[in-house]
Amino acid sequence: MAFAGPMSDETGDHMQGVGLIIYRAPSLEAARALAEADPMHKSGARSFTLRRWMINEGSLNLSVGLSTKTVNLT
């Protein structure tokens, strides 16, 4: 899993109870296996729709210092 979190309504003011999970996987089938193994999906508490996403631009750099307990996001 790369990112996960709730999504707001169209006004941006209220969280709706729906969310978005972005998996980093080598194939759609591998992503489906990850989603199906999620405890919330396995229990039936949540359902999912799987889609491919092509990133056209942008970058994310994350550095985690385990011994220093620091996180740097640039």
PyMOL Python script that loads the backbone (N, CA, C, O; Angstrom):
from pymol import cmd

cmd.read_pdbstr("""\
ATOM      1  N   MET A   1       0.847  -1.167   0.000  1.00  0.00           N
ATOM      2  CA  MET A   1       0.000   0.000   0.000  1.00  0.00           C
ATOM      3  C   MET A   1       0.897   1.235   0.000  1.00  0.00           C
ATOM      4  O   MET A   1       1.830   1.337   0.797  1.00  0.00           O
ATOM      5  N   ALA A   2       0.610   2.155  -0.885  1.00  0.00           N
ATOM      6  CA  ALA A   2       1.383   3.396  -0.959  1.00  0.00           C
ATOM      7  C   ALA A   2       0.707   4.511  -0.167  1.00  0.00           C
ATOM      8  O   ALA A   2       1.358   5.207   0.613  1.00  0.00           O
ATOM      9  N   PHE A   3      -0.592   4.678  -0.366  1.00  0.00           N
ATOM     10  CA  PHE A   3      -1.344   5.747   0.296  1.00  0.00           C
ATOM     11  C   PHE A   3      -2.752   5.250   0.595  1.00  0.00           C
ATOM     12  O   PHE A   3      -3.276   4.394  -0.117  1.00  0.00           O
ATOM     13  N   ALA A   4      -3.363   5.786   1.645  1.00  0.00           N
ATOM     14  CA  ALA A   4      -4.746   5.447   1.963  1.00  0.00           C
ATOM     15  C   ALA A   4      -5.350   6.556   2.811  1.00  0.00           C
ATOM     16  O   ALA A   4      -4.657   7.187   3.608  1.00  0.00           O
ATOM     17  N   GLY A   5      -6.645   6.788   2.634  1.00  0.00           N
ATOM     18  CA  GLY A   5      -7.316   7.773   3.460  1.00  0.00           C
ATOM     19  C   GLY A   5      -8.726   8.059   2.987  1.00  0.00           C
ATOM     20  O   GLY A   5      -9.107   7.676   1.881  1.00  0.00           O
ATOM     21  N   PRO A   6      -9.504   8.739   3.830  1.00  0.00           N
ATOM     22  CA  PRO A   6     -10.887   9.069   3.493  1.00  0.00           C
ATOM     23  C   PRO A   6     -10.967  10.196   2.467  1.00  0.00           C
ATOM     24  O   PRO A   6     -10.019  10.960   2.284  1.00  0.00           O
ATOM     25  N   MET A   7     -12.106  10.282   1.808  1.00  0.00           N
ATOM     26  CA  MET A   7     -12.347  11.339   0.817  1.00  0.00           C
ATOM     27  C   MET A   7     -13.532  12.188   1.254  1.00  0.00           C
ATOM     28  O   MET A   7     -14.462  11.700   1.897  1.00  0.00           O
ATOM     29  N   SER A   8     -13.483  13.460   0.894  1.00  0.00           N
ATOM     30  CA  SER A   8     -14.559  14.386   1.262  1.00  0.00           C
ATOM     31  C   SER A   8     -15.676  14.361   0.234  1.00  0.00           C
ATOM     32  O   SER A   8     -15.563  13.740  -0.823  1.00  0.00           O
ATOM     33  N   ASP A   9     -16.749  15.049   0.569  1.00  0.00           N
ATOM     34  CA  ASP A   9     -17.804  15.282  -0.407  1.00  0.00           C
ATOM     35  C   ASP A   9     -17.313  16.329  -1.407  1.00  0.00           C
ATOM     36  O   ASP A   9     -16.169  16.777  -1.328  1.00  0.00           O
ATOM     37  N   GLU A  10     -18.172  16.714  -2.342  1.00  0.00           N
ATOM     38  CA  GLU A  10     -17.763  17.650  -3.394  1.00  0.00           C
ATOM     39  C   GLU A  10     -17.437  19.045  -2.877  1.00  0.00           C
ATOM     40  O   GLU A  10     -16.709  19.786  -3.538  1.00  0.00           O
ATOM     41  N   THR A  11     -17.959  19.418  -1.709  1.00  0.00           N
ATOM     42  CA  THR A  11     -17.653  20.746  -1.166  1.00  0.00           C
ATOM     43  C   THR A  11     -16.280  20.776  -0.514  1.00  0.00           C
ATOM     44  O   THR A  11     -15.689  21.843  -0.349  1.00  0.00           O
ATOM     45  N   GLY A  12     -15.773  19.601  -0.142  1.00  0.00           N
ATOM     46  CA  GLY A  12     -14.504  19.525   0.560  1.00  0.00           C
ATOM     47  C   GLY A  12     -14.646  19.711   2.058  1.00  0.00           C
ATOM     48  O   GLY A  12     -13.653  19.668   2.784  1.00  0.00           O
ATOM     49  N   ASP A  13     -15.866  19.918   2.528  1.00  0.00           N
ATOM     50  CA  ASP A  13     -16.100  20.199   3.945  1.00  0.00           C
ATOM     51  C   ASP A  13     -16.382  18.967   4.806  1.00  0.00           C
ATOM     52  O   ASP A  13     -16.106  18.977   6.005  1.00  0.00           O
ATOM     53  N   HIS A  14     -16.926  17.915   4.211  1.00  0.00           N
ATOM     54  CA  HIS A  14     -17.377  16.765   4.998  1.00  0.00           C
ATOM     55  C   HIS A  14     -16.771  15.472   4.465  1.00  0.00           C
ATOM     56  O   HIS A  14     -16.774  15.209   3.263  1.00  0.00           O
ATOM     57  N   MET A  15     -16.254  14.679   5.390  1.00  0.00           N
ATOM     58  CA  MET A  15     -15.742  13.365   5.012  1.00  0.00           C
ATOM     59  C   MET A  15     -16.941  12.445   4.844  1.00  0.00           C
ATOM     60  O   MET A  15     -17.836  12.432   5.689  1.00  0.00           O
ATOM     61  N   GLN A  16     -16.968  11.674   3.758  1.00  0.00           N
ATOM     62  CA  GLN A  16     -18.145  10.906   3.392  1.00  0.00           C
ATOM     63  C   GLN A  16     -18.177   9.470   3.899  1.00  0.00           C
ATOM     64  O   GLN A  16     -19.238   8.846   3.874  1.00  0.00           O
ATOM     65  N   GLY A  17     -17.088   8.939   4.344  1.00  0.00           N
ATOM     66  CA  GLY A  17     -17.063   7.522   4.692  1.00  0.00           C
ATOM     67  C   GLY A  17     -16.577   6.659   3.548  1.00  0.00           C
ATOM     68  O   GLY A  17     -16.478   5.440   3.688  1.00  0.00           O
ATOM     69  N   VAL A  18     -16.274   7.275   2.418  1.00  0.00           N
ATOM     70  CA  VAL A  18     -15.628   6.551   1.325  1.00  0.00           C
ATOM     71  C   VAL A  18     -14.148   6.906   1.359  1.00  0.00           C
ATOM     72  O   VAL A  18     -13.757   7.915   1.946  1.00  0.00           O
ATOM     73  N   GLY A  19     -13.341   6.084   0.737  1.00  0.00           N
ATOM     74  CA  GLY A  19     -11.916   6.360   0.783  1.00  0.00           C
ATOM     75  C   GLY A  19     -11.206   5.909  -0.474  1.00  0.00           C
ATOM     76  O   GLY A  19     -11.807   5.373  -1.405  1.00  0.00           O
ATOM     77  N   LEU A  20      -9.929   6.139  -0.468  1.00  0.00           N
ATOM     78  CA  LEU A  20      -9.079   5.794  -1.601  1.00  0.00           C
ATOM     79  C   LEU A  20      -7.841   5.091  -1.065  1.00  0.00           C
ATOM     80  O   LEU A  20      -7.209   5.568  -0.122  1.00  0.00           O
ATOM     81  N   ILE A  21      -7.502   3.976  -1.655  1.00  0.00           N
ATOM     82  CA  ILE A  21      -6.272   3.261  -1.344  1.00  0.00           C
ATOM     83  C   ILE A  21      -5.488   3.133  -2.636  1.00  0.00           C
ATOM     84  O   ILE A  21      -6.028   2.702  -3.654  1.00  0.00           O
ATOM     85  N   ILE A  22      -4.230   3.502  -2.599  1.00  0.00           N
ATOM     86  CA  ILE A  22      -3.366   3.345  -3.765  1.00  0.00           C
ATOM     87  C   ILE A  22      -2.352   2.259  -3.444  1.00  0.00           C
ATOM     88  O   ILE A  22      -1.533   2.404  -2.536  1.00  0.00           O
ATOM     89  N   TYR A  23      -2.418   1.167  -4.202  1.00  0.00           N
ATOM     90  CA  TYR A  23      -1.471   0.073  -4.059  1.00  0.00           C
ATOM     91  C   TYR A  23      -0.365   0.226  -5.084  1.00  0.00           C
ATOM     92  O   TYR A  23      -0.613   0.653  -6.212  1.00  0.00           O
ATOM     93  N   ARG A  24       0.832  -0.114  -4.706  1.00  0.00           N
ATOM     94  CA  ARG A  24       1.930  -0.230  -5.661  1.00  0.00           C
ATOM     95  C   ARG A  24       2.102  -1.718  -5.893  1.00  0.00           C
ATOM     96  O   ARG A  24       2.524  -2.450  -4.998  1.00  0.00           O
ATOM     97  N   ALA A  25       1.774  -2.164  -7.104  1.00  0.00           N
ATOM     98  CA  ALA A  25       1.800  -3.590  -7.415  1.00  0.00           C
ATOM     99  C   ALA A  25       2.293  -3.795  -8.848  1.00  0.00           C
ATOM    100  O   ALA A  25       2.122  -2.915  -9.692  1.00  0.00           O
ATOM    101  N   PRO A  26       2.896  -4.938  -9.127  1.00  0.00           N
ATOM    102  CA  PRO A  26       3.417  -5.198 -10.469  1.00  0.00           C
ATOM    103  C   PRO A  26       2.348  -5.477 -11.513  1.00  0.00           C
ATOM    104  O   PRO A  26       2.627  -5.421 -12.711  1.00  0.00           O
ATOM    105  N   SER A  27       1.119  -5.778 -11.073  1.00  0.00           N
ATOM    106  CA  SER A  27       0.044  -6.073 -12.027  1.00  0.00           C
ATOM    107  C   SER A  27      -1.306  -5.796 -11.365  1.00  0.00           C
ATOM    108  O   SER A  27      -1.404  -5.649 -10.147  1.00  0.00           O
ATOM    109  N   LEU A  28      -2.333  -5.730 -12.198  1.00  0.00           N
ATOM    110  CA  LEU A  28      -3.688  -5.549 -11.692  1.00  0.00           C
ATOM    111  C   LEU A  28      -4.090  -6.744 -10.830  1.00  0.00           C
ATOM    112  O   LEU A  28      -4.774  -6.585  -9.819  1.00  0.00           O
ATOM    113  N   GLU A  29      -3.666  -7.930 -11.231  1.00  0.00           N
ATOM    114  CA  GLU A  29      -3.981  -9.141 -10.476  1.00  0.00           C
ATOM    115  C   GLU A  29      -3.334  -9.096  -9.086  1.00  0.00           C
ATOM    116  O   GLU A  29      -3.953  -9.496  -8.100  1.00  0.00           O
ATOM    117  N   ALA A  30      -2.101  -8.613  -9.007  1.00  0.00           N
ATOM    118  CA  ALA A  30      -1.417  -8.491  -7.712  1.00  0.00           C
ATOM    119  C   ALA A  30      -2.107  -7.457  -6.835  1.00  0.00           C
ATOM    120  O   ALA A  30      -2.235  -7.654  -5.627  1.00  0.00           O
ATOM    121  N   ALA A  31      -2.549  -6.365  -7.431  1.00  0.00           N
ATOM    122  CA  ALA A  31      -3.287  -5.349  -6.674  1.00  0.00           C
ATOM    123  C   ALA A  31      -4.611  -5.910  -6.169  1.00  0.00           C
ATOM    124  O   ALA A  31      -5.020  -5.622  -5.044  1.00  0.00           O
ATOM    125  N   ARG A  32      -5.278  -6.703  -6.990  1.00  0.00           N
ATOM    126  CA  ARG A  32      -6.543  -7.325  -6.569  1.00  0.00           C
ATOM    127  C   ARG A  32      -6.309  -8.254  -5.373  1.00  0.00           C
ATOM    128  O   ARG A  32      -7.111  -8.283  -4.440  1.00  0.00           O
ATOM    129  N   ALA A  33      -5.221  -9.003  -5.405  1.00  0.00           N
ATOM    130  CA  ALA A  33      -4.903  -9.906  -4.290  1.00  0.00           C
ATOM    131  C   ALA A  33      -4.671  -9.108  -3.009  1.00  0.00           C
ATOM    132  O   ALA A  33      -5.113  -9.519  -1.936  1.00  0.00           O
ATOM    133  N   LEU A  34      -3.983  -7.974  -3.111  1.00  0.00           N
ATOM    134  CA  LEU A  34      -3.772  -7.117  -1.946  1.00  0.00           C
ATOM    135  C   LEU A  34      -5.104  -6.602  -1.395  1.00  0.00           C
ATOM    136  O   LEU A  34      -5.347  -6.645  -0.189  1.00  0.00           O
ATOM    137  N   ALA A  35      -5.958  -6.119  -2.291  1.00  0.00           N
ATOM    138  CA  ALA A  35      -7.254  -5.578  -1.869  1.00  0.00           C
ATOM    139  C   ALA A  35      -8.119  -6.665  -1.239  1.00  0.00           C
ATOM    140  O   ALA A  35      -8.762  -6.427  -0.216  1.00  0.00           O
ATOM    141  N   GLU A  36      -8.141  -7.846  -1.834  1.00  0.00           N
ATOM    142  CA  GLU A  36      -8.962  -8.936  -1.307  1.00  0.00           C
ATOM    143  C   GLU A  36      -8.459  -9.413   0.056  1.00  0.00           C
ATOM    144  O   GLU A  36      -9.241  -9.924   0.857  1.00  0.00           O
ATOM    145  N   ALA A  37      -7.158  -9.249   0.329  1.00  0.00           N
ATOM    146  CA  ALA A  37      -6.588  -9.677   1.609  1.00  0.00           C
ATOM    147  C   ALA A  37      -6.787  -8.637   2.715  1.00  0.00           C
ATOM    148  O   ALA A  37      -6.550  -8.935   3.886  1.00  0.00           O
ATOM    149  N   ASP A  38      -7.214  -7.436   2.365  1.00  0.00           N
ATOM    150  CA  ASP A  38      -7.441  -6.379   3.361  1.00  0.00           C
ATOM    151  C   ASP A  38      -8.530  -6.837   4.323  1.00  0.00           C
ATOM    152  O   ASP A  38      -9.603  -7.249   3.883  1.00  0.00           O
ATOM    153  N   PRO A  39      -8.273  -6.772   5.632  1.00  0.00           N
ATOM    154  CA  PRO A  39      -9.272  -7.239   6.602  1.00  0.00           C
ATOM    155  C   PRO A  39     -10.644  -6.572   6.461  1.00  0.00           C
ATOM    156  O   PRO A  39     -11.666  -7.228   6.663  1.00  0.00           O
ATOM    157  N   MET A  40     -10.682  -5.299   6.121  1.00  0.00           N
ATOM    158  CA  MET A  40     -11.980  -4.615   5.963  1.00  0.00           C
ATOM    159  C   MET A  40     -12.750  -5.175   4.771  1.00  0.00           C
ATOM    160  O   MET A  40     -13.976  -5.273   4.818  1.00  0.00           O
ATOM    161  N   HIS A  41     -12.049  -5.540   3.712  1.00  0.00           N
ATOM    162  CA  HIS A  41     -12.712  -6.111   2.538  1.00  0.00           C
ATOM    163  C   HIS A  41     -13.092  -7.564   2.808  1.00  0.00           C
ATOM    164  O   HIS A  41     -14.182  -8.004   2.442  1.00  0.00           O
ATOM    165  N   LYS A  42     -12.182  -8.313   3.457  1.00  0.00           N
ATOM    166  CA  LYS A  42     -12.460  -9.726   3.747  1.00  0.00           C
ATOM    167  C   LYS A  42     -13.676  -9.884   4.641  1.00  0.00           C
ATOM    168  O   LYS A  42     -14.446 -10.831   4.484  1.00  0.00           O
ATOM    169  N   SER A  43     -13.853  -8.961   5.580  1.00  0.00           N
ATOM    170  CA  SER A  43     -14.969  -9.066   6.526  1.00  0.00           C
ATOM    171  C   SER A  43     -16.293  -8.608   5.923  1.00  0.00           C
ATOM    172  O   SER A  43     -17.358  -8.861   6.486  1.00  0.00           O
ATOM    173  N   GLY A  44     -16.224  -7.932   4.773  1.00  0.00           N
ATOM    174  CA  GLY A  44     -17.436  -7.401   4.162  1.00  0.00           C
ATOM    175  C   GLY A  44     -17.807  -6.017   4.673  1.00  0.00           C
ATOM    176  O   GLY A  44     -18.839  -5.469   4.285  1.00  0.00           O
ATOM    177  N   ALA A  45     -16.969  -5.442   5.550  1.00  0.00           N
ATOM    178  CA  ALA A  45     -17.253  -4.103   6.083  1.00  0.00           C
ATOM    179  C   ALA A  45     -17.105  -3.034   5.014  1.00  0.00           C
ATOM    180  O   ALA A  45     -17.756  -1.991   5.078  1.00  0.00           O
ATOM    181  N   ARG A  46     -16.259  -3.288   4.042  1.00  0.00           N
ATOM    182  CA  ARG A  46     -16.046  -2.354   2.935  1.00  0.00           C
ATOM    183  C   ARG A  46     -15.958  -3.157   1.638  1.00  0.00           C
ATOM    184  O   ARG A  46     -15.625  -4.342   1.646  1.00  0.00           O
ATOM    185  N   SER A  47     -16.257  -2.502   0.546  1.00  0.00           N
ATOM    186  CA  SER A  47     -16.086  -3.100  -0.775  1.00  0.00           C
ATOM    187  C   SER A  47     -15.092  -2.243  -1.550  1.00  0.00           C
ATOM    188  O   SER A  47     -14.750  -1.142  -1.119  1.00  0.00           O
ATOM    189  N   PHE A  48     -14.634  -2.738  -2.678  1.00  0.00           N
ATOM    190  CA  PHE A  48     -13.671  -1.962  -3.455  1.00  0.00           C
ATOM    191  C   PHE A  48     -13.943  -2.082  -4.944  1.00  0.00           C
ATOM    192  O   PHE A  48     -14.531  -3.055  -5.416  1.00  0.00           O
ATOM    193  N   THR A  49     -13.504  -1.076  -5.661  1.00  0.00           N
ATOM    194  CA  THR A  49     -13.452  -1.066  -7.114  1.00  0.00           C
ATOM    195  C   THR A  49     -11.997  -0.845  -7.465  1.00  0.00           C
ATOM    196  O   THR A  49     -11.368   0.090  -6.971  1.00  0.00           O
ATOM    197  N   LEU A  50     -11.470  -1.687  -8.303  1.00  0.00           N
ATOM    198  CA  LEU A  50     -10.054  -1.618  -8.649  1.00  0.00           C
ATOM    199  C   LEU A  50      -9.892  -0.961 -10.013  1.00  0.00           C
ATOM    200  O   LEU A  50     -10.583  -1.320 -10.967  1.00  0.00           O
ATOM    201  N   ARG A  51      -8.985  -0.006 -10.103  1.00  0.00           N
ATOM    202  CA  ARG A  51      -8.697   0.680 -11.366  1.00  0.00           C
ATOM    203  C   ARG A  51      -7.200   0.879 -11.501  1.00  0.00           C
ATOM    204  O   ARG A  51      -6.492   1.011 -10.502  1.00  0.00           O
ATOM    205  N   ARG A  52      -6.724   0.900 -12.718  1.00  0.00           N
ATOM    206  CA  ARG A  52      -5.327   1.239 -12.976  1.00  0.00           C
ATOM    207  C   ARG A  52      -5.175   2.753 -12.889  1.00  0.00           C
ATOM    208  O   ARG A  52      -6.123   3.495 -13.143  1.00  0.00           O
ATOM    209  N   TRP A  53      -3.992   3.201 -12.532  1.00  0.00           N
ATOM    210  CA  TRP A  53      -3.693   4.629 -12.477  1.00  0.00           C
ATOM    211  C   TRP A  53      -2.341   4.846 -13.116  1.00  0.00           C
ATOM    212  O   TRP A  53      -1.354   4.222 -12.727  1.00  0.00           O
ATOM    213  N   MET A  54      -2.294   5.731 -14.098  1.00  0.00           N
ATOM    214  CA  MET A  54      -1.035   6.063 -14.758  1.00  0.00           C
ATOM    215  C   MET A  54      -0.607   7.437 -14.258  1.00  0.00           C
ATOM    216  O   MET A  54      -1.310   8.429 -14.453  1.00  0.00           O
ATOM    217  N   ILE A  55       0.545   7.481 -13.617  1.00  0.00           N
ATOM    218  CA  ILE A  55       1.070   8.742 -13.107  1.00  0.00           C
ATOM    219  C   ILE A  55       1.794   9.453 -14.244  1.00  0.00           C
ATOM    220  O   ILE A  55       2.749   8.913 -14.803  1.00  0.00           O
ATOM    221  N   ASN A  56       1.354  10.644 -14.588  1.00  0.00           N
ATOM    222  CA  ASN A  56       1.964  11.402 -15.682  1.00  0.00           C
ATOM    223  C   ASN A  56       3.070  12.331 -15.218  1.00  0.00           C
ATOM    224  O   ASN A  56       4.050  12.531 -15.936  1.00  0.00           O
ATOM    225  N   GLU A  57       2.931  12.897 -14.039  1.00  0.00           N
ATOM    226  CA  GLU A  57       3.991  13.767 -13.541  1.00  0.00           C
ATOM    227  C   GLU A  57       3.942  13.844 -12.031  1.00  0.00           C
ATOM    228  O   GLU A  57       2.958  13.470 -11.393  1.00  0.00           O
ATOM    229  N   GLY A  58       5.036  14.342 -11.481  1.00  0.00           N
ATOM    230  CA  GLY A  58       5.133  14.483 -10.039  1.00  0.00           C
ATOM    231  C   GLY A  58       6.196  13.556  -9.471  1.00  0.00           C
ATOM    232  O   GLY A  58       6.658  12.629 -10.136  1.00  0.00           O
ATOM    233  N   SER A  59       6.566  13.822  -8.253  1.00  0.00           N
ATOM    234  CA  SER A  59       7.526  12.962  -7.568  1.00  0.00           C
ATOM    235  C   SER A  59       7.277  13.046  -6.069  1.00  0.00           C
ATOM    236  O   SER A  59       6.683  14.002  -5.572  1.00  0.00           O
ATOM    237  N   LEU A  60       7.734  12.048  -5.378  1.00  0.00           N
ATOM    238  CA  LEU A  60       7.594  11.978  -3.934  1.00  0.00           C
ATOM    239  C   LEU A  60       8.861  11.348  -3.386  1.00  0.00           C
ATOM    240  O   LEU A  60       9.267  10.267  -3.813  1.00  0.00           O
ATOM    241  N   ASN A  61       9.472  12.023  -2.454  1.00  0.00           N
ATOM    242  CA  ASN A  61      10.652  11.486  -1.791  1.00  0.00           C
ATOM    243  C   ASN A  61      10.348  11.382  -0.308  1.00  0.00           C
ATOM    244  O   ASN A  61       9.936  12.357   0.321  1.00  0.00           O
ATOM    245  N   LEU A  62      10.552  10.209   0.240  1.00  0.00           N
ATOM    246  CA  LEU A  62      10.275   9.950   1.638  1.00  0.00           C
ATOM    247  C   LEU A  62      11.507   9.329   2.265  1.00  0.00           C
ATOM    248  O   LEU A  62      12.058   8.355   1.752  1.00  0.00           O
ATOM    249  N   SER A  63      11.930   9.899   3.374  1.00  0.00           N
ATOM    250  CA  SER A  63      13.064   9.375   4.117  1.00  0.00           C
ATOM    251  C   SER A  63      12.616   9.101   5.542  1.00  0.00           C
ATOM    252  O   SER A  63      12.101   9.991   6.220  1.00  0.00           O
ATOM    253  N   VAL A  64      12.813   7.860   5.998  1.00  0.00           N
ATOM    254  CA  VAL A  64      12.422   7.467   7.341  1.00  0.00           C
ATOM    255  C   VAL A  64      13.674   7.058   8.106  1.00  0.00           C
ATOM    256  O   VAL A  64      14.372   6.124   7.712  1.00  0.00           O
ATOM    257  N   GLY A  65      13.952   7.756   9.194  1.00  0.00           N
ATOM    258  CA  GLY A  65      15.071   7.403  10.059  1.00  0.00           C
ATOM    259  C   GLY A  65      14.562   6.566  11.213  1.00  0.00           C
ATOM    260  O   GLY A  65      13.917   7.089  12.122  1.00  0.00           O
ATOM    261  N   LEU A  66      14.844   5.269  11.189  1.00  0.00           N
ATOM    262  CA  LEU A  66      14.311   4.392  12.217  1.00  0.00           C
ATOM    263  C   LEU A  66      14.918   4.688  13.590  1.00  0.00           C
ATOM    264  O   LEU A  66      14.191   4.781  14.579  1.00  0.00           O
ATOM    265  N   SER A  67      16.219   4.834  13.657  1.00  0.00           N
ATOM    266  CA  SER A  67      16.856   5.060  14.952  1.00  0.00           C
ATOM    267  C   SER A  67      16.610   6.481  15.454  1.00  0.00           C
ATOM    268  O   SER A  67      16.550   6.710  16.662  1.00  0.00           O
ATOM    269  N   THR A  68      16.466   7.438  14.531  1.00  0.00           N
ATOM    270  CA  THR A  68      16.244   8.837  14.943  1.00  0.00           C
ATOM    271  C   THR A  68      14.761   9.170  15.060  1.00  0.00           C
ATOM    272  O   THR A  68      14.398  10.241  15.546  1.00  0.00           O
ATOM    273  N   LYS A  69      13.904   8.252  14.613  1.00  0.00           N
ATOM    274  CA  LYS A  69      12.450   8.450  14.623  1.00  0.00           C
ATOM    275  C   LYS A  69      12.047   9.730  13.894  1.00  0.00           C
ATOM    276  O   LYS A  69      11.238  10.517  14.386  1.00  0.00           O
ATOM    277  N   THR A  70      12.638   9.919  12.693  1.00  0.00           N
ATOM    278  CA  THR A  70      12.327  11.090  11.894  1.00  0.00           C
ATOM    279  C   THR A  70      11.721  10.668  10.562  1.00  0.00           C
ATOM    280  O   THR A  70      11.996   9.582  10.052  1.00  0.00           O
ATOM    281  N   VAL A  71      10.893  11.546  10.012  1.00  0.00           N
ATOM    282  CA  VAL A  71      10.318  11.342   8.695  1.00  0.00           C
ATOM    283  C   VAL A  71      10.462  12.651   7.933  1.00  0.00           C
ATOM    284  O   VAL A  71      10.074  13.710   8.426  1.00  0.00           O
ATOM    285  N   ASN A  72      11.019  12.575   6.731  1.00  0.00           N
ATOM    286  CA  ASN A  72      11.151  13.747   5.876  1.00  0.00           C
ATOM    287  C   ASN A  72      10.460  13.455   4.556  1.00  0.00           C
ATOM    288  O   ASN A  72      10.768  12.469   3.886  1.00  0.00           O
ATOM    289  N   LEU A  73       9.538  14.304   4.196  1.00  0.00           N
ATOM    290  CA  LEU A  73       8.797  14.178   2.947  1.00  0.00           C
ATOM    291  C   LEU A  73       9.086  15.404   2.107  1.00  0.00           C
ATOM    292  O   LEU A  73       8.847  16.527   2.549  1.00  0.00           O
ATOM    293  N   THR A  74       9.596  15.208   0.908  1.00  0.00           N
ATOM    294  CA  THR A  74       9.890  16.329   0.016  1.00  0.00           C
ATOM    295  C   THR A  74       9.232  16.121  -1.331  1.00  0.00           C
ATOM    296  O   THR A  74       9.365  16.963  -2.220  1.00  0.00           O
TER     297      THR A  74
END
""", "prot")
cmd.dss("prot")
cmd.show_as("cartoon", "prot")
cmd.util.cbc("prot")
cmd.orient("prot")
